[in-house]
């Protein structure tokens, strides 16, 4: 796995789930992002303690007819993009909710 | 009979937009006169003001940069900068300062920023939209530059009260959202009427071959609205407030797409 396995939602964002979508706005530059159904599943599961692979296996592969390899590759791409925009924090270690500071994200 | 006319050299003026009086002070009476003219219809006769801004005028030959507007929170105050002005505002002391050259546009921008910051705390926002009141109901026409905000305003029937052709002022009150007149104008170059009315509908503007209204719901409505709301401040807390306000607004006020050809018949469809 190439990306850091633990992911948590940045505290510097505003987000709401509406139907099957999640709308996320960066608190830094007010750019708006829309997450689709599967991306929303991953977003909602980003609790800082559940590794991405486990999220994909239990919440994506269990619901959709997709192999773990393919789903994980797509999920890694997604979380990398979200991290680049400062919406997700990625870490090699579990991320405590109280210490979810942007400094965790390289 | 000889007469004596006193010409008052005022060094302050209170500009009240959205029910919020802001005192503007400047040692140059000529600049105050310029402001009185610029904000005609929004000058308060009251001496009371919620906030005070001291305006320092830079020499006319001061070179202005072309930096975009930046708004950030620093310790205890908002810092607002653009190529043509530097301003700060401390919400605790209720005081601020602006340094700019002699022109009405810099202060106009500062006021827009200050109002977005104040409105966010109240659940309101400024949005790129023209707005007008017809039969006691306010209609907003939102879109990016070139979408037709000023065109719709120009086509409004004579009995419509135009609130703005550029920046609409939206504020919640008693469980409803109201549109409030502003002096912030666009191509129309006309100050809006200082009135308010409950918002009946927001139209997201699109130009097309025939007039048509379509409902927009859910995420599309919020997305369309958020795309036109003014976010000056690079501050997570502020962004969250306005983001939440947009969702609440979209859950209470109908959002529709208005495709129109630029002639007066479009207003028959609207009202």
Interface residues (C-beta under 8 A of the other chain):
Chain A: X11 X12 X13 X14 X16 X18 X19 X21 X23 X25 X26 X27 X28 X29 X30 X32 X34
Chain B: X218 X219 X222 X223 X226 X227 X231 X234 X235 X236 X237 X238 X239 X240 X243 X244 X247
